[in-house]
């Protein structure tokens, strides 16, 4: 009976630690998060509320009408860099995220 009581007390603590760990991981850079997820067994997705945690961790702070956050990317040839703010006021910019392969 005592052992069962210990297990019932320890399981919620372990679950909360697991949730906190994954939430912290979701706030990391994509490269770090990918490494963590590569080592995570699939059963974890059945146990934790992954989707709501993900949307919370990756929620942006940009509202409709706000200026896009500035960023710099390498050009296609890799010889120079392009900054989003350099196009401000000169021409429209369309950002496409995804793969067309």
NORVENZI-V987721 format. One record per residue. N is the residue number from 0. RES is the residue in three letters. OMEGA is omega in whole degrees, 0 to 359 (999 if undefined). Layout:
BEGIN
<<N & RES & OMEGA> <N & RES & OMEGA>>
END
This chain:
BEGIN
<<0 & UNK & 178> <1 & UNK & 180> <2 & UNK & 178> <3 & UNK & 178> <4 & UNK & 177> <5 & UNK & 180> <6 & UNK & 180> <7 & UNK & 177> <8 & UNK & 183> <9 & UNK & 183> <10 & UNK & 178> <11 & UNK & 179> <12 & UNK & 179> <13 & UNK & 179> <14 & UNK & 179> <15 & UNK & 177> <16 & UNK & 177> <17 & UNK & 178> <18 & UNK & 180> <19 & UNK & 179> <20 & UNK & 179> <21 & UNK & 178> <22 & UNK & 176> <23 & UNK & 179> <24 & UNK & 181> <25 & UNK & 178> <26 & UNK & 182> <27 & UNK & 175> <28 & UNK & 181> <29 & UNK & 181> <30 & UNK & 180> <31 & UNK & 181> <32 & UNK & 179> <33 & UNK & 179> <34 & UNK & 179> <35 & UNK & 183> <36 & UNK & 179> <37 & UNK & 181> <38 & UNK & 184> <39 & UNK & 177> <40 & UNK & 184> <41 & UNK & 182> <42 & UNK & 181> <43 & UNK & 182> <44 & UNK & 177> <45 & UNK & 187> <46 & UNK & 182> <47 & UNK & 177> <48 & UNK & 189> <49 & UNK & 186> <50 & UNK & 179> <51 & UNK & 178> <52 & UNK & 180> <53 & UNK & 180> <54 & UNK & 177> <55 & UNK & 183> <56 & UNK & 185> <57 & UNK & 179> <58 & UNK & 180> <59 & UNK & 180> <60 & UNK & 183> <61 & UNK & 177> <62 & UNK & 178> <63 & UNK & 180> <64 & UNK & 178> <65 & UNK & 174> <66 & UNK & 178> <67 & UNK & 176> <68 & UNK & 180> <69 & UNK & 176> <70 & UNK & 180> <71 & UNK & 179> <72 & UNK & 173> <73 & UNK & 176> <74 & UNK & 182> <75 & UNK & 180> <76 & UNK & 177> <77 & UNK & 184> <78 & UNK & 181> <79 & UNK & 177> <80 & UNK & 180> <81 & UNK & 180> <82 & UNK & 181> <83 & UNK & 183> <84 & UNK & 179> <85 & UNK & 180> <86 & UNK & 185> <87 & UNK & 178> <88 & UNK & 183> <89 & UNK & 181> <90 & UNK & 179> <91 & UNK & 178> <92 & UNK & 177> <93 & UNK & 178> <94 & UNK & 180> <95 & UNK & 179> <96 & UNK & 179> <97 & UNK & 181> <98 & UNK & 179> <99 & UNK & 179> <100 & UNK & 999>>
END
